[in-house]
């Protein structure tokens, strides 16, 4: 753990979901929900890259929510190969999007590794839900760090998606990210000399994400 606030439990599709909410100093400018890496390899919401994404958004004035997928920490249920985990993310979005102070503000999804795959998949599901229901809410922005394109079928994403990858990533190789991004004409931000977990470069990752969030203000 990294000295985070106490967690709470909310209702999820497989039982309780453990969540942590962090707020900026002033009224939030938006809501981001951050998804963590592969549970079967020890991934949790306390992962350092997840924490870095949360810090970048909170420092940029956003409310940041991270959570443990089903079967991790205090979250009920069991591993579901990404299907149920996407439903978990949708449940977290639905729960926190109801806050009165967030009405009319942007919603972002972010994820690292397996969490990047889940975030991208859920982004598409939310768009499809909005197309079918007038009261459904789609996400506005997407931030992916080393999305697991070498292990899962990550869907195409909007052209303004931020994708960050470590040059020396040996879990999700850079070539796999580029092969996925190339047909979309999607830019990829590469951090030189760092691996999958951005050891020694978490500050760089935070700053890359903060700059990208700042660019949304002029969009």
C-alpha positions, 0 to 999 in steps of 0.5 A, spaced: 500 500 500 502 507 498 498 510 504 492 511 501 485 513 504 481 507 507 477 503 502 469 502 502 464 497 499 459 498 494 454 493 490 457 490 484 455 484 479 458 479 483 457 482 490 461 487 494 466 491 490 472 494 494 473 502 492 478 507 494 475 515 492 480 520 492 478 528 491 482 534 489 483 540 493 477 544 490 471 542 486 472 536 482 473 537 474 471 530 472 471 523 474 476 518 472 475 510 474 482 507 474 482 499 473 488 495 475 493 490 472 492 482 472 489 479 478 492 472 477 499 475 477 498 479 483 495 485 480 491 490 485 488 497 486 494 498 490 499 497 484 504 503 483 502 505 476 495 505 478 497 510 484 500 514 479 494 515 474 490 516 480 495 522 482 495 525 475 488 526 475 487 528 482 493 533 481 489 535 475 483 537 479 479 530 478 475 525 483 479 519 482 476 512 484 480 505 483 477 499 485 479 491 486 476 487 481 472 481 483 476 476 487 481 481 489 482 484 496 475 485 499 471 484 493 467 478 492 467 473 486 472 470 482 476 471 476 472 472 470 478 473 464 476 480 463 468 479 462 466 480 469 471 485 470 468 489 465 462 489 468 465 491 475 468 497 472 461 499 469 458 498 476 463 502 479 462 508 474 454 507 475 455 508 482 459 514 482 457 517 476 450 519 480 454 524 485 450 531 484 457 535 484 459 530 478 453 532 473 455 535 467 462 533 468 466 529 464 468 521 465 474 518 464 476 511 464 484 509 465 487 502 466 494 499 466 496 492 463 490 488 463 486 494 466 487 497 460 484 492 456 478 492 461 478 500 460 478 500 453 473 494 452 468 498 457 469 504 454 466 501 448 460 497 452 458 504 455 458 507 448 454 501 445 449 502 452 448 510 450 446 508 443 441 504 446 438 508 452 437 515 452 439 515 460 445 511 459 452 515 460 458 514 455 465 515 457 468 522 454 476 520 455 480 514 455 487 513 458 491 506 457 498 505 460 501 498 457 494 495 455 495 488 454 494 487 447 499 481 446 494 477 451 487 480 449 483 482 444 483 490 445 478 494 441 479 500 437 479 506 441 478 513 439 483 517 436 484 522 442 486 516 447 492 517 451 497 510 450 503 510 454 508 504 453 515 503 456 520 502 451 523 496 454 516 493 456 517 485 457 510 483 459 507 487 453 512 488 448 512 495 444 511 491 438 505 488 440 502 495 442 504 498 435 501 493 431 495 494 435 495 502 434 498 502 427 491 500 423 488 505 427 493 511 426 493 512 433 499 515 436 503 512 442 507 515 447 514 511 449 518 512 455 525 511 453 529 505 457 523 503 462 519 497 463 512 494 464 512 497 471 515 504 469 521 503 475 524 509 476 520 513 471 513 513 475 514 521 475 515 521 468 509 517 467 505 522 471 507 528 468 505 525 461 498 524 463 497 530 467 499 534 460 494 530 456 489 532 461 491 539 461 490 538 453 482 536 454 481 543 457 482 546 450 478 541 446 
